[in-house]
Amino acid sequence: MNKSKRLEIFEILEVFAKTKSKADKIALLREHNIMALRDVLQGTFDPAIQWNLPEGKPPYIENENHNAPSTLLRQHRYFKYFVKGVHESEKLTRVKREKMFIELLEAVHPEDSKILLAMVSKKSPVKGLTLKIVTEALPDLISK
């Protein structure tokens, strides 16, 4: 990994989607084993994590590629406000929680927004990213 520029989550997943072999996909996930990516993968594939958000795409205004004010590398720490059973999520009103989620979608790169929407729908954000590959790459990530 080039240490001079950390890849954004959507960039890591773009490389993943273009990677052909299973071994290379696993190696890529291990190479980019950072908290933001771990949180996205866990939120997508861990059945213990249930999202406290309505189904479907919320009304939000997508950023342009060049002017997103933040990234998932910074914003993933807010996921706790959207998970069922987590104190931070449960103490918010439904309206406040949904407003926060829309603000999160509007704060990040449009490709990261798509990743977030896939995550809360429990769908893989890119082709080839499966529970099997995630558990092989990061065996401690998903609860059994």
MDTraj code that builds the backbone (N, CA, C; nanometers):
import mdtraj as md
import numpy as np

residues = "MET ASN LYS SER LYS ARG LEU GLU ILE PHE GLU ILE LEU GLU VAL PHE ALA LYS THR LYS SER LYS ALA ASP LYS ILE ALA LEU LEU ARG GLU HIS ASN ILE MET ALA LEU ARG ASP VAL LEU GLN GLY THR PHE ASP PRO ALA ILE GLN TRP ASN LEU PRO GLU GLY LYS PRO PRO TYR ILE GLU ASN GLU ASN HIS ASN ALA PRO SER THR LEU LEU ARG GLN HIS ARG TYR PHE LYS TYR PHE VAL LYS GLY VAL HIS GLU SER GLU LYS LEU THR ARG VAL LYS ARG GLU LYS MET PHE ILE GLU LEU LEU GLU ALA VAL HIS PRO GLU ASP SER LYS ILE LEU LEU ALA MET VAL SER LYS LYS SER PRO VAL LYS GLY LEU THR LEU LYS ILE VAL THR GLU ALA LEU PRO ASP LEU ILE SER LYS".split()
xyz = np.array([
    [0.0847, -0.1189, 0.0000],
    [0.0000, 0.0000, 0.0000],
    [0.0879, 0.1234, 0.0000],
    [0.0526, 0.2202, -0.0802],
    [0.1248, 0.3462, -0.0844],
    [0.0883, 0.4276, 0.0392],
    [0.1824, 0.4442, 0.1292],
    [0.1555, 0.5120, 0.2555],
    [0.1392, 0.6628, 0.2388],
    [0.1840, 0.7178, 0.1252],
    [0.1757, 0.8622, 0.1077],
    [0.0315, 0.9088, 0.0867],
    [-0.0540, 0.8254, 0.0311],
    [-0.1944, 0.8617, 0.0137],
    [-0.2819, 0.7412, 0.0486],
    [-0.3567, 0.7567, 0.1534],
    [-0.4493, 0.6507, 0.1926],
    [-0.5686, 0.6522, 0.0981],
    [-0.6042, 0.5356, 0.0493],
    [-0.7192, 0.5250, -0.0398],
    [-0.8485, 0.5446, 0.0383],
    [-0.9448, 0.6063, -0.0271],
    [-1.0786, 0.6186, 0.0296],
    [-1.1468, 0.4815, 0.0214],
    [-1.2533, 0.4632, 0.0970],
    [-1.3233, 0.3345, 0.0995],
    [-1.3731, 0.2988, -0.0413],
    [-1.4336, 0.3933, -0.1105],
    [-1.4833, 0.3622, -0.2451],
    [-1.3693, 0.3249, -0.3387],
    [-1.2509, 0.3839, -0.3194],
    [-1.1363, 0.3515, -0.4043],
    [-1.0864, 0.2096, -0.3770],
    [-1.0843, 0.1710, -0.2505],
    [-1.0445, 0.0345, -0.2143],
    [-1.1409, -0.0654, -0.2795],
    [-1.2703, -0.0360, -0.2717],
    [-1.3690, -0.1281, -0.3273],
    [-1.3685, -0.1280, -0.4802],
    [-1.3313, -0.0161, -0.5421],
    [-1.3158, -0.0139, -0.6878],
    [-1.2020, -0.1066, -0.7299],
    [-1.0902, -0.1005, -0.6576],
    [-0.9772, -0.1896, -0.6864],
    [-1.0200, -0.3344, -0.6625],
    [-1.0916, -0.3588, -0.5535],
    [-1.1407, -0.4932, -0.5210],
    [-1.2245, -0.5486, -0.6365],
    [-1.3161, -0.4672, -0.6873],
    [-1.4059, -0.5128, -0.7941],
    [-1.3287, -0.5489, -0.9220],
    [-1.2160, -0.4844, -0.9442],
    [-1.1350, -0.5107, -1.0646],
    [-1.0365, -0.6253, -1.0436],
    [-1.0184, -0.6666, -0.9194],
    [-0.9237, -0.7733, -0.8882],
    [-0.9846, -0.9070, -0.9269],
    [-0.9073, -0.9892, -0.9969],
    [-0.9619, -1.1127, -1.0533],
    [-0.9589, -1.2321, -0.9577],
    [-0.8444, -1.2596, -0.8970],
    [-0.8354, -1.3834, -0.8199],
    [-0.8828, -1.3664, -0.6764],
    [-0.9359, -1.4734, -0.6235],
    [-0.9833, -1.4746, -0.4852],
    [-0.8683, -1.4440, -0.3899],
    [-0.7527, -1.5025, -0.4131],
    [-0.6357, -1.4788, -0.3274],
    [-0.5959, -1.3319, -0.3277],
    [-0.6020, -1.2690, -0.4434],
    [-0.5678, -1.1264, -0.4526],
    [-0.6735, -1.0394, -0.3837],
    [-0.7989, -1.0796, -0.3928],
    [-0.9061, -1.0059, -0.3242],
    [-0.8861, -1.0129, -0.1723],
    [-0.8546, -1.1310, -0.1236],
    [-0.8298, -1.1491, 0.0201],
    [-0.7089, -1.0667, 0.0629],
    [-0.6028, -1.0711, -0.0175],
    [-0.4814, -0.9938, 0.0136],
    [-0.5114, -0.8437, 0.0171],
    [-0.5953, -0.7977, -0.0737],
    [-0.6317, -0.6563, -0.0784],
    [-0.7062, -0.6142, 0.0489],
    [-0.8011, -0.6961, 0.0926],
    [-0.8748, -0.6643, 0.2151],
    [-0.7811, -0.6631, 0.3362],
    [-0.6884, -0.7554, 0.3392],
    [-0.5916, -0.7595, 0.4500],
    [-0.4992, -0.6380, 0.4462],
    [-0.4583, -0.5985, 0.3268],
    [-0.3693, -0.4835, 0.3115],
    [-0.4368, -0.3541, 0.3582],
    [-0.5658, -0.3443, 0.3350],
    [-0.6422, -0.2236, 0.3696],
    [-0.7305, -0.2485, 0.4919],
    [-0.6782, -0.3197, 0.5875],
    [-0.7511, -0.3551, 0.7089],
    [-0.7543, -0.2345, 0.8043],
    [-0.8378, -0.1363, 0.7684],
    [-0.8517, -0.0142, 0.8473],
    [-0.9917, -0.0095, 0.9081],
    [-1.0082, 0.0676, 1.0137],
    [-1.1358, 0.0680, 1.0861],
    [-1.2546, 0.1049, 0.9979],
    [-1.2401, 0.2034, 0.9130],
    [-1.3531, 0.2447, 0.8300],
    [-1.4000, 0.1303, 0.7395],
    [-1.3067, 0.0606, 0.6769],
    [-1.3439, -0.0520, 0.5907],
    [-1.3998, -0.1666, 0.6746],
    [-1.3393, -0.1929, 0.7883],
    [-1.3906, -0.2982, 0.8773],
    [-1.5361, -0.2684, 0.9166],
    [-1.5635, -0.1424, 0.9507],
    [-1.6997, -0.1042, 0.9900],
    [-1.7989, -0.1238, 0.8754],
    [-1.7577, -0.0899, 0.7540],
    [-1.8458, -0.1088, 0.6376],
    [-1.8717, -0.2578, 0.6136],
    [-1.7662, -0.3370, 0.6180],
    [-1.7812, -0.4812, 0.5947],
    [-1.8654, -0.5455, 0.7040],
    [-1.8410, -0.5074, 0.8275],
    [-1.9179, -0.5624, 0.9382],
    [-2.0644, -0.5189, 0.9288],
    [-2.0865, -0.3919, 0.8968],
    [-2.2232, -0.3425, 0.8824],
    [-2.2983, -0.4093, 0.7695],
    [-2.2262, -0.4505, 0.6682],
    [-2.2881, -0.5168, 0.5532],
    [-2.3163, -0.6637, 0.5805],
    [-2.2184, -0.7339, 0.6370],
    [-2.2262, -0.8802, 0.6420],
    [-2.2565, -0.9410, 0.7787],
    [-2.2400, -0.8669, 0.8869],
    [-2.2612, -0.9255, 1.0194],
    [-2.4098, -0.9254, 1.0531],
    [-2.4702, -1.0444, 1.0681],
    [-2.6137, -1.0498, 1.0982],
    [-2.6472, -0.9930, 1.2361],
    [-2.5496, -0.9807, 1.3232],
    [-2.5738, -0.9236, 1.4556],
    [-2.5990, -0.7727, 1.4481],
    [-2.5561, -0.7111, 1.3401],
    [-2.5770, -0.5667, 1.3236],
    [-2.7026, -0.5450, 1.2414],
    [-2.8007, -0.4848, 1.3052],
    [-2.9259, -0.4502, 1.2388],
    [-2.9381, -0.2987, 1.2393],
    [-2.9768, -0.2432, 1.1273],
    [-2.9816, -0.0984, 1.1127],
    [-3.1156, -0.0440, 1.1590],
    [-3.1104, 0.0644, 1.2324],
    [-3.2275, 0.1312, 1.2883],
    [-3.2699, 0.2447, 1.1944],
    [-3.2863, 0.2088, 1.0676],
    [-3.3217, 0.3047, 0.9631],
    [-3.4305, 0.2435, 0.8759],
    [-3.5142, 0.3269, 0.8145],
    [-3.6167, 0.2708, 0.7249],
    [-3.5540, 0.2121, 0.5994],
    [-3.6229, 0.1169, 0.5408],
    [-3.5742, 0.0570, 0.4160],
    [-3.5875, 0.1565, 0.3025],
    [-3.5064, 0.1363, 0.2014],
    [-3.5134, 0.2211, 0.0831],
    [-3.4161, 0.3374, 0.0882],
    [-3.4113, 0.4076, -0.0211],
    [-3.3183, 0.5201, -0.0363],
    [-3.3824, 0.6466, 0.0190],
    [-3.3179, 0.7097, 0.1167],
    [-3.3739, 0.8334, 0.1713],
    [-3.3546, 0.9502, 0.0740],
    [-3.4313, 1.0556, 0.0931],
    [-3.4143, 1.1725, 0.0058],
    [-3.2894, 1.2500, 0.0480],
    [-3.1899, 1.2483, -0.0362],
    [-3.0689, 1.3243, -0.0063],
    [-3.0127, 1.3816, -0.1343],
    [-2.9282, 1.4822, -0.1201],
    [-2.8658, 1.5462, -0.2353],
    [-2.7225, 1.4963, -0.2444],
    [-2.6949, 1.4244, -0.3515],
    [-2.5627, 1.3651, -0.3720],
    [-2.4601, 1.4739, -0.4012],
    [-2.3434, 1.4607, -0.3416],
    [-2.2328, 1.5512, -0.3700],
    [-2.1810, 1.5314, -0.5108],
    [-2.1110, 1.6311, -0.5592],
    [-2.0340, 1.6130, -0.6811],
    [-1.9023, 1.5495, -0.6388],
    [-1.8415, 1.4720, -0.7285],
    [-1.7190, 1.3980, -0.6959],
    [-1.6114, 1.4838, -0.6322],
    [-1.5953, 1.6048, -0.6773],
    [-1.4831, 1.6883, -0.6355],
    [-1.5068, 1.7720, -0.5101],
    [-1.6293, 1.7767, -0.4580],
    [-1.6523, 1.8681, -0.3467],
    [-1.7150, 1.8051, -0.2219],
    [-1.6949, 1.6771, -0.2034],
    [-1.7461, 1.6131, -0.0820],
    [-1.6696, 1.6679, 0.0388],
    [-1.7410, 1.7199, 0.1383],
    [-1.6713, 1.7803, 0.2519],
    [-1.6045, 1.6805, 0.3461],
    [-1.6402, 1.5531, 0.3363],
    [-1.5810, 1.4555, 0.4273],
    [-1.5677, 1.3210, 0.3568],
    [-1.5253, 1.2205, 0.4332],
    [-1.5050, 1.0871, 0.3779],
    [-1.5510, 0.9827, 0.4786],
    [-1.5672, 0.8592, 0.4304],
    [-1.5991, 0.7499, 0.5227],
    [-1.4829, 0.7203, 0.6163],
    [-1.3619, 0.7572, 0.5757],
    [-1.2477, 0.7389, 0.6657],
    [-1.2681, 0.8170, 0.7947],
    [-1.3409, 0.9282, 0.7876],
    [-1.3702, 1.0085, 0.9063],
    [-1.5102, 0.9838, 0.9617],
    [-1.6050, 0.9611, 0.8748],
    [-1.7448, 0.9579, 0.9162],
    [-1.7944, 0.8221, 0.9673],
    [-1.7168, 0.7165, 0.9507],
    [-1.7631, 0.5838, 0.9934],
    [-1.7908, 0.5790, 1.1433],
    [-1.7314, 0.6678, 1.2179],
    [-1.7530, 0.6676, 1.3639],
    [-1.8982, 0.7012, 1.4018],
    [-1.9736, 0.7536, 1.3066],
    [-2.1136, 0.7866, 1.3333],
    [-2.2086, 0.6685, 1.3112],
    [-2.1571, 0.5561, 1.2638],
    [-2.2424, 0.4397, 1.2388],
    [-2.3183, 0.3979, 1.3648],
    [-2.2581, 0.4164, 1.4811],
    [-2.3213, 0.3738, 1.6070],
    [-2.4573, 0.4396, 1.6292],
    [-2.4814, 0.5524, 1.5652],
    [-2.6098, 0.6208, 1.5810],
    [-2.7213, 0.5563, 1.4990],
    [-2.6870, 0.4592, 1.4177],
    [-2.7851, 0.3991, 1.3273],
    [-2.8073, 0.2501, 1.3516],
    [-2.7431, 0.1925, 1.4529],
    [-2.7514, 0.0488, 1.4796],
    [-2.8542, 0.0220, 1.5894],
    [-2.9445, -0.0718, 1.5623],
    [-3.0449, -0.1109, 1.6623],
    [-2.9764, -0.1646, 1.7865],
    [-3.0296, -0.1260, 1.9022],
    [-2.9806, -0.1786, 2.0288],
    [-2.8608, -0.1050, 2.0856],
    [-2.8006, -0.0148, 2.0102],
    [-2.6865, 0.0618, 2.0588],
    [-2.7408, 0.1872, 2.1267],
    [-2.6882, 0.2153, 2.2454],
    [-2.7383, 0.3262, 2.3270],
    [-2.7484, 0.4571, 2.2487],
    [-2.6432, 0.4910, 2.1739],
    [-2.6425, 0.6177, 2.1003],
    [-2.7560, 0.6249, 1.9980],
    [-2.7897, 0.5116, 1.9401],
    [-2.8975, 0.5070, 1.8425],
    [-3.0338, 0.5134, 1.9107],
    [-3.0496, 0.4375, 2.0177],
    [-3.1791, 0.4254, 2.0836],
    [-3.2222, 0.5539, 2.1537],
    [-3.1263, 0.6380, 2.1909],
    [-3.1644, 0.7609, 2.2616],
    [-3.2079, 0.8724, 2.1659],
    [-3.1885, 0.8514, 2.0353],
    [-3.2308, 0.9503, 1.9362],
    [-3.3752, 0.9245, 1.8930],
    [-3.4432, 1.0309, 1.8563],
    [-3.5750, 1.0118, 1.7961],
    [-3.5544, 0.9571, 1.6552],
    [-3.6551, 0.8949, 1.6014],
    [-3.6484, 0.8400, 1.4657],
    [-3.6141, 0.9508, 1.3665],
    [-3.6786, 1.0658, 1.3802],
    [-3.6563, 1.1771, 1.2878],
    [-3.5117, 1.2266, 1.2966],
    [-3.4587, 1.2419, 1.4169],
    [-3.3213, 1.2883, 1.4351],
    [-3.2222, 1.1882, 1.3743],
    [-3.2446, 1.0576, 1.4001],
    [-3.1558, 0.9528, 1.3478],
    [-3.1564, 0.9539, 1.1940],
    [-3.2739, 0.9636, 1.1338],
    [-3.2841, 0.9649, 0.9882],
    [-3.2224, 1.0918, 0.9298],
    [-3.2390, 1.2041, 0.9975],
    [-3.1775, 1.3296, 0.9527],
    [-3.0247, 1.3174, 0.9575],
    [-2.9728, 1.2573, 1.0626],
    [-2.8281, 1.2373, 1.0741],
    [-2.7755, 1.1483, 0.9612],
    [-2.8521, 1.0450, 0.9262],
    [-2.8096, 0.9556, 0.8190],
    [-2.8069, 1.0301, 0.6847],
    [-2.9083, 1.1106, 0.6601],
    [-2.9112, 1.1901, 0.5364],
    [-2.7923, 1.2865, 0.5343],
    [-2.7632, 1.3499, 0.6467],
    [-2.6471, 1.4397, 0.6541],
    [-2.5174, 1.3642, 0.6256],
    [-2.5077, 1.2407, 0.6744],
    [-2.3898, 1.1584, 0.6478],
    [-2.3787, 1.1285, 0.4980],
    [-2.4888, 1.0890, 0.4361],
    [-2.4892, 1.0615, 0.2921],
    [-2.4477, 1.1848, 0.2115],
    [-2.4896, 1.3008, 0.2580],
    [-2.4597, 1.4249, 0.1868],
    [-2.3177, 1.4756, 0.2137],
    [-2.2530, 1.4224, 0.3170],
    [-2.1197, 1.4696, 0.3548],
    [-2.0073, 1.3964, 0.2828],
    [-2.0362, 1.2788, 0.2294],
    [-1.9294, 1.1961, 0.1725],
    [-1.9376, 1.1920, 0.0195],
    [-1.8328, 1.1403, -0.0409],
    [-1.8248, 1.1221, -0.1861],
    [-1.9467, 1.0407, -0.2326],
    [-2.0003, 1.0700, -0.3513],
    [-2.1182, 0.9970, -0.3984],
    [-2.0993, 0.8458, -0.4050],
    [-1.9777, 0.7995, -0.4334],
    [-1.9532, 0.6548, -0.4349],
    [-1.9571, 0.5979, -0.2929],
    [-1.9111, 0.6748, -0.1957],
    [-1.9226, 0.6314, -0.0554],
    [-2.0685, 0.6293, -0.0115],
    [-2.1491, 0.7226, -0.0613],
    [-2.2925, 0.7217, -0.0303],
    [-2.3574, 0.5926, -0.0784],
    [-2.3186, 0.5483, -0.1986],
    [-2.3734, 0.4229, -0.2521],
    [-2.3316, 0.3043, -0.1652],
    [-2.2103, 0.3084, -0.1153],
    [-2.1622, 0.2025, -0.0254],
    [-2.2450, 0.2017, 0.1028],
    [-2.2722, 0.3196, 0.1572],
    [-2.3543, 0.3291, 0.2789],
    [-2.4945, 0.2737, 0.2556],
    [-2.5546, 0.3092, 0.1442],
    [-2.6898, 0.2604, 0.1143],
    [-2.6912, 0.1090, 0.0978],
    [-2.5886, 0.0538, 0.0338],
    [-2.5789, -0.0917, 0.0209],
    [-2.5603, -0.1550, 0.1587],
    [-2.4771, -0.0937, 0.2411],
    [-2.4485, -0.1478, 0.3744],
    [-2.5756, -0.1580, 0.4580],
    [-2.6537, -0.0515, 0.4648],
    [-2.7735, -0.0556, 0.5488],
    [-2.8814, -0.1453, 0.4894],
    [-2.8688, -0.1768, 0.3603],
    [-2.9598, -0.2731, 0.2969],
    [-2.9068, -0.4158, 0.3075],
    [-2.7868, -0.4298, 0.3690],
    [-2.7216, -0.5598, 0.3854],
    [-2.6909, -0.6244, 0.2503],
    [-2.6522, -0.5405, 0.1529],
    [-2.6162, -0.5883, 0.0193],
    [-2.4706, -0.5530, -0.0072],
    [-2.4015, -0.6402, -0.0756],
    [-2.2623, -0.6145, -0.1100],
    [-2.2534, -0.4908, -0.1985],
    [-2.1615, -0.3998, -0.1660],
    [-2.1503, -0.2777, -0.2454],
    [-2.0820, -0.2969, -0.3805],
    [-2.0078, -0.4064, -0.3967],
    [-1.9414, -0.4336, -0.5241],
    [-1.9482, -0.5823, -0.5567],
    [-1.9426, -0.6109, -0.6848],
    [-1.9462, -0.7495, -0.7309],
    [-1.8250, -0.8258, -0.6777],
    [-1.8494, -0.9464, -0.6304],
    [-1.7413, -1.0323, -0.5834],
    [-1.7098, -1.0216, -0.4353],
    [-1.7630, -0.9191, -0.3706],
    [-1.7402, -0.9035, -0.2265],
    [-1.8472, -0.9839, -0.1535],
    [-1.8044, -1.0954, -0.0942],
    [-1.8987, -1.1868, -0.0305],
    [-1.8609, -1.2095, 0.1150],
    [-1.9548, -1.2630, 0.1905],
    [-1.9284, -1.2986, 0.3296],
    [-1.8124, -1.3964, 0.3379],
    [-1.8075, -1.4921, 0.2468],
    [-1.7003, -1.5923, 0.2468],
    [-1.5629, -1.5274, 0.2311],
    [-1.5494, -1.4363, 0.1376],
    [-1.4208, -1.3691, 0.1168],
    [-1.3863, -1.2818, 0.2375],
    [-1.4842, -1.2112, 0.2911],
    [-1.4592, -1.1251, 0.4070],
    [-1.4133, -1.2081, 0.5266],
    [-1.4780, -1.3209, 0.5519],
    [-1.4390, -1.4023, 0.6677],
    [-1.3045, -1.4711, 0.6464],
    [-1.2698, -1.5004, 0.5230],
    [-1.1355, -1.5555, 0.4971],
    [-1.0289, -1.4493, 0.5157],
    [-1.0567, -1.3280, 0.4699],
    [-0.9586, -1.2201, 0.4793],
    [-0.9447, -1.1698, 0.6226],
    [-1.0577, -1.1557, 0.6914],
    [-1.0599, -1.0983, 0.8258],
    [-1.1419, -1.1894, 0.9175],
    [-1.0854, -1.3015, 0.9598],
    [-1.1632, -1.4035, 1.0312],
    [-1.2215, -1.3560, 1.1661],
    [-1.1672, -1.2518, 1.2225],
    [-1.2174, -1.2029, 1.3513],
    [-1.3284, -1.0983, 1.3384],
    [-1.3690, -1.0641, 1.2185],
    [-1.4586, -0.9502, 1.1967],
    [-1.6062, -0.9811, 1.2176],
    [-1.6538, -1.0891, 1.1633],
    [-1.7963, -1.1203, 1.1636],
    [-1.8295, -1.2135, 1.2791],
    [-1.9336, -1.1779, 1.3565],
    [-1.9727, -1.2633, 1.4694],
    [-2.0315, -1.3930, 1.4178],
    [-2.0033, -1.4986, 1.4898],
    [-2.0505, -1.6308, 1.4481],
    [-2.1843, -1.6608, 1.5102],
])
top = md.Topology()
chain = top.add_chain()
for i, resn in enumerate(residues, 1):
    res = top.add_residue(resn, chain, resSeq=i)
    for name in ("N", "CA", "C"):
        top.add_atom(name, md.element.get_by_symbol(name[0]), res)
traj = md.Trajectory(xyz[None], top)
